[in-house]
Amino acid sequence: RRTARERPRTMQAVTMNTTLGLGLGLRARARVAAKAKATTLYGARVVGKSSISVPATRKATRPSPVVVRASAEPLLEAPFKGIKDDIAGRAPVYLDDFKQGLNGKALASVCFLFFAALAPAIAFGAVLTGATAGMLGATEVIVGTAIGGIIYAIGCGQPLSILASTGSVVTYTAILYTTCMQYGLPFFGTYAWIGIWTSVILMAVAVTSSSNLVRFFTKFTDETFACLVACIFCVESAKKIISMFFNPAISGTLALSSALIALVTLYAGLFLSGLKRQPYGPEAIRNIVSDFAPTIAVAVGCAFASWLTATYGLSLDALSLPASLAPTAARSWVIDIFAVPNWVKLAALAPAPACAILLYMDQNITTRLVNNSVGLKKKAAYHLDMFWLSLITAATSICGLPWICASTVHSITHVKSLSDTKVNEATGREEVTGVIESRWTPLVLNILIGCAILYLKPILGQIPMCVLNGLFFYLGLSAMRGNEFIERVFMCMITDSKKMPKTHPLSAGNDRATDLGTLKKFTYMQIACLGVMWWIKGSPAAMLFPILIAALGPVRIVAGKAGWFSQKDLNNLDEQVETDPGYVAA
């Protein structure tokens, strides 16, 4: 054991050697010794909790600050090393990814996610049609999602991540079209070259293992970002129903009926999904009904809508699919990228980094949320995932299809739908006992999405949009379940610490017991970050949204280094403080 006087000098030496990357014996011995306490996290080795203690005689008027210590692995690695390591980690379980998906739970997940993924794709297509004057539409979104999703499901490292076009990508594309029209640039040629340069940047990220930067994100970032996206789903779904009451072209009876249908769909999903936590009936049947709850809820909503329309003669808006598989604009499926001037090819490099940051942040934060899910046993593969995303981005760019990346709500819900759970009798909280890590679900899901245009239009065209609005709200609520940030938001309304929920991990008497005042301060900081991101996403500065997501990590680090919270508080509230990126008391 080192003495207090030796410790600073030793830590400084280790940090210097790690930073400079010297291949000296001292660094080698330090890394060998660290393996005894290392734990595998995010596909990288990270040192476990520090054994350094602060003398009891030390007094302070404020919490001890925390400082970042050197990570056990470098942020950048030799070319292709990260990809090779990911392949080596996932190859032995590749066939098992398919074997695990042959069960009813996977089928239920596909049925649920089919509706949850197809309807937003059509909605984003409608937005793109208006924003690009008919250059892009629902056909491109569906085709891009289906083809990209199939390729990703087969080749990626983490198949539980679901690729889709996101609101950020749609906003970026709309701004790009406006810019092209303003300066008289060919839209598709410019779009293709920006996508190609973006693909090159993402490939460089994959080759150099730059996704290691994700280790600087903690639960603070995960929970805040997941809460934001889940809230967007709930708010947008509610807005579509509420706006009907203020539309003079829509009768009050139709608006009220649409709201009732959405609520019936939502309530049916929530009630049926909760059956597995009830004591009534055989457990096997309750579990099956709970797994298929979203699909059954859609059927219940459609039946209720059919009864209302037959009784009161209502005319409800239904899901509208493209008439054919042809592009929205009169063009071929492959863009002639050499038809644009050479200066446009080079100028397209300027906006590419912003697009790359957008895809990088959406992809890695969502994949990190998936990889951190309780119950997963297989190795993460950030660099292999980024490699395939780069290739998919290049392909969609050349074909004039919207860019796609891992969708947060769909991916989180995908994991939850494949999770086995049980209720802890002591705490009353639901705990995950295992997750089916399958490639079948995303593969079959995207095949069905691609076939929707060709073969499923007569059936899908009968589903009212208000039913899908209820499903979207259910989707957002499902993504919120288990988010500790949201639980702490409600706990902030407690004024007496003695009235905190006894079974909550942060309550007195539990392993992570935290002072109520500290809990509120940490939660208010997250709420402030959430509020800023919510404001920015709807403002003219929406293009800065990816940068704000990236800033969550530094905000969290500054909060620790500034001494706003003690080491113990950060361990309790964030949990990963000493393992990623690693903090020790100053």
C-alpha positions as CSV (number, residue, x, y, z in Angstrom):
1,R,0.0,0.0,0.0
2,R,1.4,3.4,-1.0
3,T,1.7,6.1,1.6
4,A,-0.2,9.4,1.3
5,R,3.0,11.2,0.3
6,E,3.9,8.7,-2.4
7,R,0.5,8.5,-3.9
8,P,0.3,11.8,-5.8
9,R,3.7,11.2,-7.3
10,T,2.8,7.6,-8.4
11,M,-0.5,8.7,-9.9
12,Q,1.2,11.5,-11.8
13,A,3.7,9.0,-13.2
14,V,1.1,6.6,-14.3
15,T,-1.0,9.3,-15.9
16,M,2.0,10.8,-17.7
17,N,3.0,7.3,-19.1
18,T,-0.6,6.6,-20.2
19,T,-1.0,10.0,-21.8
20,L,2.2,9.9,-23.8
21,G,1.6,6.3,-24.8
22,L,5.1,5.2,-23.9
23,G,5.7,1.5,-24.3
24,L,7.8,1.3,-21.1
25,G,7.9,-1.4,-18.6
26,L,6.3,0.8,-16.0
27,R,3.1,1.2,-18.1
28,A,3.0,-2.5,-18.9
29,R,3.3,-3.5,-15.2
30,A,0.5,-1.0,-14.4
31,R,-1.8,-2.4,-17.0
32,V,-1.2,-6.0,-15.9
33,A,-1.9,-5.0,-12.3
34,A,-5.1,-3.2,-13.4
35,K,-6.5,-6.3,-15.1
36,A,-7.1,-7.8,-11.7
37,K,-9.7,-5.2,-10.9
38,A,-10.8,-4.4,-14.5
39,T,-14.4,-4.9,-15.6
40,T,-15.6,-5.0,-19.1
41,L,-17.7,-2.0,-20.0
42,Y,-18.8,-0.7,-23.4
43,G,-16.4,-3.2,-25.0
44,A,-13.3,-1.7,-23.3
45,R,-11.4,-2.5,-20.2
46,V,-11.8,0.0,-17.4
47,V,-10.3,0.1,-14.0
48,G,-12.5,-0.7,-11.0
49,K,-13.1,1.4,-7.9
50,S,-10.2,3.2,-6.4
51,S,-9.0,2.0,-3.0
52,I,-7.8,5.5,-2.1
53,S,-9.4,6.8,1.1
54,V,-9.6,10.3,2.6
55,P,-8.4,10.6,6.2
56,A,-11.2,11.0,8.7
57,T,-9.5,14.1,10.2
58,R,-9.8,16.0,7.0
59,K,-12.6,18.6,7.2
60,A,-14.2,20.5,4.3
61,T,-16.9,23.0,4.0
62,R,-17.9,21.8,0.5
63,P,-18.0,18.4,-1.3
64,S,-14.6,17.1,-2.4
65,P,-14.1,17.7,-6.1
66,V,-13.5,14.8,-8.4
67,V,-11.0,14.6,-11.2
68,V,-10.7,12.5,-14.3
69,R,-8.0,9.9,-14.2
70,A,-6.3,8.3,-17.1
71,S,-8.4,5.6,-18.9
72,A,-7.2,2.0,-19.1
73,E,-7.5,2.2,-22.9
74,P,-6.5,5.0,-25.4
75,L,-9.2,7.1,-27.1
76,L,-7.6,6.3,-30.5
77,E,-6.2,3.0,-31.5
78,A,-4.2,1.6,-34.4
79,P,-6.2,1.5,-37.7
80,F,-8.9,-1.2,-37.7
81,K,-7.9,-2.5,-34.3
82,G,-11.2,-1.7,-32.8
83,I,-13.1,-3.3,-35.7
84,K,-11.0,-6.4,-35.5
85,D,-11.6,-6.7,-31.7
86,D,-15.3,-6.2,-32.2
87,I,-15.4,-9.0,-34.9
88,A,-13.4,-11.3,-32.6
89,G,-15.8,-10.6,-29.7
90,R,-19.1,-11.1,-31.7
91,A,-18.1,-13.8,-34.2
92,P,-18.3,-16.7,-31.7
93,V,-21.9,-15.8,-30.8
94,Y,-23.1,-14.8,-34.3
95,L,-25.0,-18.0,-34.9
96,D,-26.5,-17.8,-31.4
97,D,-27.9,-14.4,-32.4
98,F,-30.2,-16.3,-34.8
99,K,-30.9,-19.3,-32.5
100,Q,-32.2,-17.0,-29.7
101,G,-34.8,-15.4,-31.9
102,L,-36.9,-18.5,-32.6
103,N,-39.6,-18.0,-29.9
104,G,-42.9,-16.2,-29.3
105,K,-41.4,-13.2,-27.6
106,A,-39.4,-12.3,-30.7
107,L,-42.5,-12.7,-32.8
108,A,-44.4,-10.4,-30.5
109,S,-41.6,-7.8,-30.7
110,V,-41.7,-7.9,-34.5
111,C,-45.5,-7.4,-34.6
112,F,-45.3,-4.4,-32.2
113,L,-42.3,-2.7,-33.8
114,F,-43.7,-3.1,-37.3
115,F,-46.5,-0.6,-36.6
116,A,-44.2,1.5,-34.4
117,A,-41.6,1.9,-37.1
118,L,-43.7,2.0,-40.2
119,A,-46.0,4.9,-39.2
120,P,-43.2,7.3,-38.2
121,A,-41.5,6.5,-41.5
122,I,-44.6,7.5,-43.4
123,A,-45.0,10.6,-41.2
124,F,-41.4,11.7,-41.8
125,G,-41.9,11.1,-45.5
126,A,-44.8,13.5,-45.5
127,V,-42.7,16.1,-43.7
128,L,-39.9,15.6,-46.2
129,T,-42.3,15.9,-49.1
130,G,-43.3,19.4,-47.9
131,A,-39.8,20.5,-46.9
132,T,-38.2,19.4,-50.2
133,A,-41.0,20.4,-52.6
134,G,-41.6,16.7,-53.5
135,M,-38.0,15.7,-54.0
136,L,-38.1,13.2,-51.1
137,G,-41.1,11.4,-49.6
138,A,-42.5,8.3,-47.8
139,T,-41.3,5.9,-50.5
140,E,-37.6,7.0,-50.0
141,V,-37.9,6.8,-46.2
142,I,-39.5,3.3,-46.3
143,V,-37.0,1.9,-48.8
144,G,-34.0,3.4,-47.0
145,T,-35.2,2.1,-43.7
146,A,-35.8,-1.4,-45.0
147,I,-32.6,-1.8,-47.0
148,G,-30.4,-0.2,-44.5
149,G,-32.0,-2.1,-41.6
150,I,-31.6,-5.4,-43.3
151,I,-27.9,-4.8,-44.0
152,Y,-27.3,-3.6,-40.5
153,A,-29.2,-6.5,-38.9
154,I,-27.0,-9.0,-40.8
155,G,-23.6,-7.4,-40.4
156,C,-23.6,-5.2,-37.2
157,G,-22.3,-6.0,-33.8
158,Q,-25.4,-4.9,-31.8
159,P,-28.5,-6.1,-33.6
160,L,-30.9,-4.8,-30.8
161,S,-30.4,-1.3,-32.2
162,I,-33.1,-0.3,-34.7
163,L,-32.2,2.0,-37.5
164,A,-34.6,4.6,-38.7
165,S,-34.7,8.2,-40.0
166,T,-34.8,10.6,-37.0
167,G,-36.3,14.1,-36.5
168,S,-32.8,15.6,-36.4
169,V,-32.0,14.1,-39.9
170,V,-35.3,15.3,-41.3
171,T,-34.5,18.9,-40.0
172,Y,-31.0,18.8,-41.4
173,T,-32.3,17.6,-44.8
174,A,-34.9,20.4,-44.9
175,I,-32.3,23.1,-44.1
176,L,-30.0,21.6,-46.8
177,Y,-32.8,21.8,-49.4
178,T,-33.5,25.4,-48.5
179,T,-29.8,26.2,-48.8
180,C,-29.5,24.5,-52.2
181,M,-32.5,26.4,-53.6
182,Q,-31.1,29.7,-52.2
183,Y,-27.8,29.3,-54.0
184,G,-29.1,27.5,-57.1
185,L,-27.4,24.2,-56.4
186,P,-28.6,20.8,-57.6
187,F,-30.3,19.3,-54.6
188,F,-29.7,15.6,-55.2
189,G,-26.1,16.0,-56.3
190,T,-25.2,18.2,-53.3
191,Y,-27.1,15.8,-51.0
192,A,-25.2,12.8,-52.4
193,W,-21.7,14.4,-52.0
194,I,-22.5,15.7,-48.4
195,G,-23.5,12.1,-47.6
196,I,-20.4,10.7,-49.2
197,W,-18.1,13.0,-47.2
198,T,-20.1,12.2,-44.1
199,S,-19.6,8.5,-44.8
200,V,-15.8,9.1,-45.1
201,I,-15.8,10.9,-41.7
202,L,-17.8,8.1,-40.1
203,M,-15.5,5.5,-41.6
204,A,-12.5,7.3,-40.2
205,V,-14.2,7.3,-36.8
206,A,-14.7,3.5,-37.1
207,V,-11.2,2.8,-38.3
208,T,-9.5,4.8,-35.5
209,S,-11.8,3.6,-32.8
210,S,-13.0,7.1,-32.1
211,S,-16.2,5.8,-30.7
212,N,-14.2,5.2,-27.5
213,L,-15.2,8.8,-26.7
214,V,-18.5,7.4,-25.6
215,R,-16.8,6.3,-22.4
216,F,-17.0,10.0,-21.2
217,F,-20.8,9.7,-21.2
218,T,-22.5,8.4,-18.0
219,K,-26.1,7.8,-16.9
220,F,-26.4,11.5,-16.7
221,T,-26.3,11.7,-20.5
222,D,-28.1,8.5,-21.1
223,E,-31.1,9.3,-19.0
224,T,-31.4,12.9,-20.1
225,F,-31.3,12.1,-23.8
226,A,-33.6,9.1,-23.5
227,C,-36.1,11.2,-21.5
228,L,-36.0,13.9,-24.2
229,V,-36.7,11.5,-27.1
230,A,-39.5,9.7,-25.1
231,C,-41.1,13.0,-24.3
232,I,-41.0,14.0,-28.0
233,F,-43.0,10.9,-28.9
234,C,-45.6,11.5,-26.2
235,V,-45.9,15.3,-26.9
236,E,-46.1,14.9,-30.6
237,S,-48.8,12.2,-30.3
238,A,-50.8,14.3,-27.9
239,K,-50.5,17.4,-30.2
240,K,-51.9,15.5,-33.2
241,I,-55.1,14.6,-31.2
242,I,-55.5,17.9,-29.3
243,S,-55.0,20.0,-32.5
244,M,-58.1,18.4,-34.0
245,F,-60.3,20.2,-31.4
246,F,-59.0,23.5,-32.7
247,N,-59.3,22.8,-36.4
248,P,-62.5,24.3,-37.8
249,A,-62.5,21.8,-40.6
250,I,-63.0,18.9,-38.2
251,S,-66.2,18.5,-36.3
252,G,-66.3,18.1,-32.5
253,T,-67.7,14.6,-32.8
254,L,-64.8,13.5,-35.0
255,A,-62.2,15.1,-32.7
256,L,-63.7,13.5,-29.6
257,S,-64.0,10.1,-31.3
258,S,-60.4,10.2,-32.4
259,A,-59.3,11.1,-28.9
260,L,-61.4,8.2,-27.4
261,I,-59.9,5.8,-29.9
262,A,-56.3,6.9,-29.1
263,L,-57.1,6.6,-25.3
264,V,-58.6,3.1,-25.7
265,T,-55.5,2.0,-27.7
266,L,-53.2,3.4,-25.1
267,Y,-55.1,2.0,-22.1
268,A,-55.4,-1.4,-23.7
269,G,-51.6,-1.5,-24.3
270,L,-50.8,-0.4,-20.7
271,F,-53.3,-2.8,-19.1
272,L,-52.3,-5.8,-21.1
273,S,-48.6,-5.2,-20.8
274,G,-49.0,-5.1,-17.0
275,L,-50.8,-8.4,-16.8
276,K,-47.5,-10.3,-16.2
277,R,-47.2,-8.4,-12.9
278,Q,-50.7,-9.5,-11.8
279,P,-51.5,-12.7,-9.8
280,Y,-54.6,-13.5,-11.9
281,G,-54.6,-16.5,-14.2
282,P,-51.9,-18.9,-15.4
283,E,-48.5,-17.2,-15.6
284,A,-47.7,-18.6,-19.0
285,I,-50.8,-17.1,-20.5
286,R,-50.3,-13.8,-18.8
287,N,-46.8,-13.6,-20.2
288,I,-47.9,-14.3,-23.7
289,V,-50.7,-11.7,-23.6
290,S,-48.2,-9.2,-22.1
291,D,-45.7,-9.8,-24.9
292,F,-48.3,-9.2,-27.6
293,A,-49.9,-6.3,-25.7
294,P,-49.1,-3.6,-28.2
295,T,-50.3,-5.7,-31.2
296,I,-53.5,-6.6,-29.4
297,A,-54.0,-2.9,-28.4
298,V,-53.9,-2.0,-32.1
299,A,-56.5,-4.6,-32.9
300,V,-58.7,-3.4,-30.0
301,G,-58.3,0.3,-31.2
302,C,-59.2,-0.7,-34.7
303,A,-62.3,-2.7,-33.6
304,F,-63.4,0.3,-31.4
305,A,-62.9,2.7,-34.3
306,S,-64.8,0.4,-36.7
307,W,-67.8,0.4,-34.3
308,L,-67.8,4.1,-33.9
309,T,-67.6,4.7,-37.7
310,A,-70.4,2.3,-38.3
311,T,-72.6,3.7,-35.5
312,Y,-72.1,7.4,-36.1
313,G,-71.0,7.5,-39.7
314,L,-67.5,9.0,-39.0
315,S,-64.7,9.3,-41.6
316,L,-61.4,8.7,-39.9
317,D,-58.0,9.5,-41.4
318,A,-56.2,6.2,-42.1
319,L,-52.6,5.2,-42.7
320,S,-51.6,6.2,-46.2
321,L,-48.9,4.3,-48.0
322,P,-47.2,5.4,-51.3
323,A,-49.0,4.4,-54.4
324,S,-45.9,2.6,-56.0
325,L,-42.3,1.8,-55.4
326,A,-41.1,4.6,-57.7
327,P,-39.2,7.6,-56.4
328,T,-41.3,10.6,-55.3
329,A,-39.6,12.8,-57.9
330,A,-39.1,11.9,-61.5
331,R,-35.6,10.5,-61.3
332,S,-33.7,7.2,-61.3
333,W,-32.9,5.4,-58.0
334,V,-29.1,6.1,-58.5
335,I,-27.9,9.7,-58.5
336,D,-25.3,10.8,-61.1
337,I,-22.8,12.1,-58.6
338,F,-20.4,13.2,-61.4
339,A,-23.0,15.5,-63.0
340,V,-22.4,18.3,-60.5
341,P,-19.5,20.8,-60.8
342,N,-16.2,19.9,-59.2
343,W,-16.4,22.9,-56.8
344,V,-19.7,21.5,-55.4
345,K,-18.1,18.2,-54.7
346,L,-15.4,20.0,-52.7
347,A,-17.8,22.5,-51.1
348,A,-19.9,19.6,-49.8
349,L,-17.1,18.8,-47.4
350,A,-18.0,21.9,-45.3
351,P,-21.4,20.8,-44.0
352,A,-20.4,17.1,-43.7
353,P,-18.8,17.3,-40.2
354,A,-22.1,18.7,-38.8
355,C,-24.0,15.8,-40.4
356,A,-21.4,13.3,-39.1
357,I,-21.7,14.7,-35.6
358,L,-25.4,14.3,-35.8
359,L,-25.2,10.7,-36.9
360,Y,-22.3,9.9,-34.5
361,M,-24.2,11.2,-31.4
362,D,-27.5,9.6,-32.3
363,Q,-25.9,6.3,-33.1
364,N,-23.5,6.0,-30.2
365,I,-25.7,7.3,-27.4
366,T,-28.6,5.0,-28.5
367,T,-26.2,2.0,-28.9
368,R,-24.8,2.8,-25.5
369,L,-28.2,2.8,-24.0
370,V,-28.9,-0.6,-25.5
371,N,-25.5,-2.0,-24.5
372,N,-26.1,-0.8,-20.9
373,S,-29.4,-2.5,-20.6
374,V,-29.7,-5.0,-17.8
375,G,-29.6,-8.6,-18.8
376,L,-27.4,-8.3,-21.9
377,K,-24.4,-10.7,-21.9
378,K,-22.8,-10.3,-25.3
379,K,-19.9,-7.9,-26.0
380,A,-20.6,-4.4,-27.3
381,A,-19.2,-3.6,-30.8
382,Y,-19.3,0.2,-31.3
383,H,-16.6,0.3,-34.0
384,L,-18.1,-2.5,-36.1
385,D,-21.5,-0.8,-35.8
386,M,-20.0,2.5,-36.9
387,F,-18.3,0.8,-39.8
388,W,-21.6,-0.5,-41.2
389,L,-23.4,2.8,-40.5
390,S,-20.7,4.5,-42.7
391,L,-21.4,2.1,-45.6
392,I,-25.1,2.5,-45.2
393,T,-24.8,6.3,-45.2
394,A,-22.8,6.1,-48.5
395,A,-25.4,3.9,-50.1
396,T,-28.4,5.9,-49.1
397,S,-26.6,9.1,-50.2
398,I,-25.9,7.8,-53.7
399,C,-29.5,6.5,-54.0
400,G,-31.1,9.7,-52.8
401,L,-32.5,8.1,-49.7
402,P,-32.8,9.7,-46.2
403,W,-29.9,9.0,-43.9
404,I,-30.7,6.6,-41.0
405,C,-29.1,5.8,-37.7
406,A,-30.0,4.0,-34.4
407,S,-33.4,5.3,-33.2
408,T,-33.5,5.8,-29.4
409,V,-37.1,5.0,-28.6
410,H,-37.4,2.1,-31.0
411,S,-34.2,0.6,-29.8
412,I,-35.0,0.9,-26.1
413,T,-38.5,-0.5,-26.7
414,H,-37.0,-3.3,-28.7
415,V,-34.8,-4.3,-25.8
416,K,-37.7,-4.1,-23.3
417,S,-39.9,-6.2,-25.6
418,L,-37.3,-9.0,-25.6
419,S,-36.6,-8.8,-21.8
420,D,-37.8,-11.4,-19.2
421,T,-38.7,-9.8,-15.9
422,K,-39.9,-10.6,-12.5
423,V,-41.0,-8.6,-9.5
424,N,-38.7,-8.4,-6.5
425,E,-40.8,-9.4,-3.5
426,A,-38.7,-7.4,-1.1
427,T,-38.7,-4.1,-3.0
428,G,-41.8,-4.5,-5.2
429,R,-39.7,-3.3,-8.2
430,E,-39.5,-5.1,-11.6
431,E,-36.2,-6.6,-12.3
432,V,-34.8,-8.0,-15.6
433,T,-33.7,-11.6,-15.5
434,G,-32.5,-11.9,-19.1
435,V,-32.8,-10.5,-22.7
436,I,-33.2,-12.4,-26.0
437,E,-30.3,-11.0,-28.0
438,S,-31.5,-11.9,-31.5
439,R,-30.9,-10.8,-35.1
440,W,-34.2,-12.2,-36.3
441,T,-36.3,-9.4,-34.9
442,P,-34.6,-6.5,-36.7
443,L,-34.1,-8.6,-39.9
444,V,-37.8,-9.7,-40.2
445,L,-39.0,-6.3,-39.1
446,N,-37.2,-4.5,-41.9
447,I,-38.2,-7.1,-44.5
448,L,-41.9,-6.5,-43.5
449,I,-41.4,-2.7,-43.7
450,G,-40.0,-3.2,-47.2
451,C,-42.9,-5.5,-48.2
452,A,-45.5,-3.0,-46.8
453,I,-45.5,-1.0,-50.1
454,L,-45.9,-4.0,-52.3
455,Y,-48.2,-6.4,-50.5
456,L,-49.7,-4.9,-47.3
457,K,-51.4,-1.7,-48.5
458,P,-55.0,-3.0,-48.5
459,I,-54.7,-4.1,-44.9
460,L,-52.6,-1.3,-43.5
461,G,-54.8,1.3,-45.2
462,Q,-57.6,0.4,-42.9
463,I,-55.8,1.4,-39.7
464,P,-56.9,4.8,-38.4
465,M,-54.1,7.3,-37.6
466,C,-55.7,7.9,-34.1
467,V,-55.0,4.3,-33.3
468,L,-51.3,4.8,-34.2
469,N,-51.2,8.0,-32.2
470,G,-52.3,6.0,-29.1
471,L,-49.6,3.4,-30.0
472,F,-46.9,6.2,-30.2
473,F,-47.9,7.5,-26.8
474,Y,-47.6,4.0,-25.4
475,L,-44.2,3.7,-27.1
476,G,-43.0,6.9,-25.4
477,L,-44.2,5.8,-22.0
478,S,-42.6,2.4,-22.4
479,A,-39.3,4.0,-23.1
480,M,-39.6,6.1,-19.9
481,R,-40.1,3.0,-17.8
482,G,-37.0,2.3,-15.7
483,N,-35.5,5.8,-16.3
484,E,-34.3,6.8,-12.9
485,F,-34.1,10.5,-13.9
486,I,-37.9,10.5,-14.3
487,E,-38.3,8.8,-10.9
488,R,-36.1,11.5,-9.3
489,V,-38.2,14.2,-10.9
490,F,-41.2,13.0,-9.0
491,M,-39.1,12.6,-5.8
492,C,-38.1,16.3,-6.1
493,M,-41.7,17.1,-5.0
494,I,-41.0,15.4,-1.6
495,T,-40.2,17.9,1.2
496,D,-39.5,15.4,4.0
497,S,-36.7,12.9,3.4
498,K,-38.4,10.5,5.8
499,K,-41.3,10.2,3.2
500,M,-39.1,9.0,0.4
501,P,-40.1,5.6,-1.0
502,K,-38.6,3.0,1.2
503,T,-37.9,0.6,-1.6
504,H,-36.1,3.1,-3.9
505,P,-32.4,2.5,-4.1
506,L,-31.7,6.2,-3.3
507,S,-33.8,6.2,-0.1
508,A,-32.2,6.0,3.4
509,G,-31.2,2.5,4.5
510,N,-30.4,1.3,0.9
511,D,-27.0,0.8,-0.7
512,R,-27.2,4.1,-2.7
513,A,-28.8,6.3,0.0
514,T,-28.5,10.0,-1.0
515,D,-29.4,13.2,0.8
516,L,-32.7,14.6,-0.5
517,G,-31.2,18.0,-1.1
518,T,-28.3,16.6,-3.1
519,L,-30.8,14.4,-5.1
520,K,-32.8,17.5,-6.0
521,K,-29.8,19.5,-7.0
522,F,-28.5,16.8,-9.3
523,T,-32.0,16.3,-10.8
524,Y,-32.5,20.1,-11.3
525,M,-29.3,20.1,-13.3
526,Q,-30.6,17.4,-15.6
527,I,-33.9,19.2,-15.9
528,A,-32.1,22.4,-17.0
529,C,-30.2,20.5,-19.6
530,L,-33.4,18.8,-20.8
531,G,-35.1,22.2,-21.0
532,V,-32.3,23.8,-23.1
533,M,-32.3,20.9,-25.5
534,W,-36.1,21.0,-25.8
535,W,-35.9,24.7,-26.6
536,I,-33.1,24.4,-29.1
537,K,-34.8,21.5,-31.1
538,G,-37.8,23.7,-31.9
539,S,-35.8,26.9,-32.6
540,P,-34.0,28.2,-35.7
541,A,-30.8,26.9,-34.1
542,A,-32.0,23.3,-34.3
543,M,-28.8,22.4,-36.2
544,L,-26.9,22.8,-33.0
545,F,-28.9,20.0,-31.4
546,P,-26.2,17.3,-31.9
547,I,-23.6,19.6,-30.3
548,L,-25.9,20.0,-27.2
549,I,-26.1,16.3,-26.9
550,A,-22.3,16.0,-27.0
551,A,-22.1,18.8,-24.4
552,L,-24.0,16.7,-21.8
553,G,-20.8,14.7,-21.1
554,P,-18.6,17.7,-20.3
555,V,-21.4,19.3,-18.2
556,R,-21.4,16.2,-16.1
557,I,-17.6,16.2,-15.8
558,V,-17.5,19.9,-14.8
559,A,-20.1,19.3,-12.2
560,G,-17.9,16.7,-10.6
561,K,-14.6,18.6,-10.9
562,A,-16.1,21.8,-9.6
563,G,-17.0,20.1,-6.3
564,W,-20.8,20.5,-6.7
565,F,-21.2,16.9,-5.6
566,S,-19.2,14.6,-3.4
567,Q,-17.6,11.5,-4.6
568,K,-20.1,9.3,-2.8
569,D,-23.0,11.4,-4.2
570,L,-21.8,11.0,-7.7
571,N,-21.4,7.2,-7.2
572,N,-24.9,6.9,-5.9
573,L,-26.6,9.2,-8.5
574,D,-24.6,8.3,-11.5
575,E,-23.3,4.9,-10.6
576,Q,-20.6,4.7,-13.3
577,V,-18.4,7.5,-12.0
578,E,-15.5,5.4,-11.0
579,T,-15.6,3.1,-14.0
580,D,-16.3,5.4,-16.9
581,P,-14.3,7.5,-17.5
582,G,-13.0,7.1,-13.9
583,Y,-12.9,9.5,-11.0
584,V,-11.1,9.6,-7.7
585,A,-11.4,12.0,-4.8
586,A,-9.0,14.9,-5.1
